């Protein structure tokens, strides 16, 4: 049983109330009392230890007071008022929590607003950021147009990733263990044979490992950096599936597999049933799920995933979440009605940009595995670009580095602690003999060294 399995256990009501109102100090005090009690079962103590980690992580994700958030918005949005900020908070655009009785805003709350609120475009003062967003859309549309004409998109990329430890987390003379992200062989992804590591990696995971990494084990020296350089190809075929061509007999898959924070709860099953209605065609049902997520939910940057005890339900109920939550809800809805669906994730790697990204796959015979990127699809729908919106129901453009073929998988060799990101393999993980490092303790920089369009 992994640490996260204990999320399926209940949290005592008094501790849940304290956490909800942001009385973090008292919540920790009560947790410590329960941990020191002989009357509390060990299984519940494990859940309480996870809650302690959540309470420790959350404040770092929400650093801005109300006055600080207003100042940030007034610097970036023409003429915005406090009342408008409050309205943006209430409609879910600006993420917030209570910390010690005070409203605190997410560190990148403004970035979520810039990303999703097209209606505010005339008032955003950072025109360069807006131009960059629409330049990204232009590049995507160009690649999508090429795929439709050529039948696929094939690219070769070479990237370098460098991991460094923050000064406050450096422990010279001690053994440090580092896992760094590598491309894997899965679906459209073909990793290259040459991987250059500095210092020399102790182990390279197999190409088909579901979360592939290069593993380093060294005596840490001040200023040490860990580097991996690799190449890979993406062969992204274009698909245009049609309901009338769907096979009457679909292959049997185990679609009921669950993880600690991905449950087929009554709400998820009811939502899937409501959206699917009496439809029997699996492609049409999948499209209804995609349409719901892309048109009725909105992208928003979120705190660490392990702070949410049921990710699809959190996203479905609040209708706000990031790319991984879009993917996990789509996967959960598909699996709820018997459609095989899987996670795929890694980096978005178009020329001029490298960043983390998650998406989904689902299986429909006779087409096989199709792709769904509800996050990119939702962005297209908000912008009124229905061609791109339709594309992301069954396809991906080739600007992907695939490092995850499944969610929440153990590394090779195993990582001994709760990871800073227990779900994805994107930024790497670092540990000493007695603890794993958390977000903010290390930094990963990615650089695209070269790229080549192959068709």
C-alpha positions, 0 to 999 in steps of 0.5 A: 500500500502506498502512502496515498492509499490512506486518502480513502480513509475518513478524516475526523469531522473536527479536524476537517472543520478546522482545515476548512476554516483555515485554522491550520495551527489548531488543526495540527495541534489536534492531529498531534494529540490523535497521533500520540493517543493509544486509542486511535487506530494506526490506519487513521493515524496514517490518514492524519499524517497525510493531512499534516502534509496537506496543511503544510503545503497549502499556505505556500500555494496561497501566498497573497492577502486580499490587499496584495491580490488587489494590488497585483490585479490593479497593476495588470488589469485596467481600472479593476475594482475591489468589487470586481475582484470579489466577483472574480473570486465568487465565480471561481476565476480567482482561487482562494482559501482561508489561512488562519482566518484570512482569505489568501489567494493562489500565487498564480491566480492572475495567470488563470484569469489571463488564460481563461477570461477572454471577455477581459482581454481589452482590459489586460495591460500585458499585451505581450502575454496576450500576443504570446497566447495567440501566437501559440494558438496560431502555431497549433492551428498550423500544425493541425492543418498540416496533420489533416492534409498529410494524415499525420504530424511527425517531428523529432526533438532534442531537449536538455533538462537541468535540475538544481537544488535550492540553497536552503535544501543543499546538504553538502557531503550527504548522499543525494538521489535524483530522478529526472524525466525521460521520454518513453515508448508509448503510442505516438512516442518513440524515444531516441537511443542516445541519452547523455547524463551529467554526472553519469546516471546510475540507472536508466528506466526501461523504454516502456516503464510507465514513468521513465526516469534517469536515476542519479546517486551522488555525494552532494557538492555545493552548486551541483547540477544534474543534467539529461539530454535526449532526443525523441520522435512523435508520430501523431496520426490524424483520426476522424472517427465517425459514430456509424463506423464504430464496431458493434463489439468492443474489446473487453478491458478492466475499466473499474481500476481505481486509485486512492484519489480517483474514485467512481463515487456516486456523483461521478457515476450519476454525472456519467449517466446523466451525460450519456443518457440512453446513448449506447454508442461509446464514441458518442458517449465519449464525445458527450463527456468531452463536450461537457468538460470543454464547455461547462468547466474552466481551466484554473491553476491548482495547488498540489494534487495530493491536497485533493482527496478525490481529484475527478470529483473535486473538478466535477463539483467545482468545475475549475481545474488544470489540465490533469484534472480535465484528463482525470475527469474524462478518464473517470467518466469513460471508465464509469460507462465501460469505455477504456481510458488511460492517462498520458502526460509529460511536456508540451514542447512546441518550438519556443516553449516547454512546459508540463502538460497532461491529457487522456487516451480512450479506446474505440474499435475499430480506431484503437486508442484515440486522444482527448485533450480537454484542456486544449479543447476547452481553450479552443472553445472559449476562443470560438475556434470550433475546428481546433475544439473538434480536433482535440476530441480524437487527436493530439498535435505532435508537440508532446514529450511523453514521460507518463503512460499511467498515473501514480506509478512507482519509479525504477528504482523505487522512490522511498518517500511521498513524492513532491508530485506523486501522480506525474513524472515531469519535474523530477524528484530528489531525496536524501537518506531521511527525507524527500524534497518538496516543491520549492526545494529544487528547480528544473529547467528545460531547453529545446536544443533542436527540432525538425519536422519529418513530414 
